[in-house]
């Protein structure tokens, strides 16, 4: 087995430990539960993870074709070259690996307090809250949209949200390395904490009276979204300052969660 340990990488100003030093040292030895190694696969997801100084990579496997096409990439030094079929057998059925997979551990979690301390008090900032979303691919797609539209963090309830998976990383297409996931115990309490720090909590609700186009967002905004099937829970709705909806035609009843979140991020950003 060829190993490539994270200790060989140099830290940068964009790393977790540089941006959130308190959280990094606090959680370095006390990772989130269920923090077992897993495989990240796919070109964008794997190369982004290998370029992230906070990633602990213990093994890289690439196909002959991938190795030849990327022979000048320094992050692939020490990679174990295998047949495509060997990668197929290593990963969950149906995984589109594109010739690369890396074994890693979940990223370290950061605290909501550390996140708020790191952002400028005058900057226009948006964070997203997911109320018990359970599909790793949806979460990955949401991370990708967050990176595209400048949403700074994804806040989730720890107990009812899946851990990092290869499918999540693949759907995020590198955004898992860019947008921090903040895991909290109590969403309602977290919303209250955000409000105390001048965030406006706006929930997406298909039954709301106002649409996004009618809203003038504040400097600090938290966009809240419910689960794939049930939507926001009652207490989450109660803690929203405002609820809005996306205008859709009568031909569809609702949108997929990841699509609805992407549209919402665009409405905030424009």
Helices and strands as residue ranges (DSSP letters): G 6-8, H 16-19, H 21-27, E 38-41, H 43-50, E 57-63, H 64-69, G 74-76, E 80-82, H 84-90, E 100-104, H 112-118, E 125-130, H 136-149, E 153-157, H 166-172, G 175-177, E 180-184, H 187-196, E 200-204, E 210-211, G 212-214, E 220-225, H 234-238, E 242-245, H 257-269
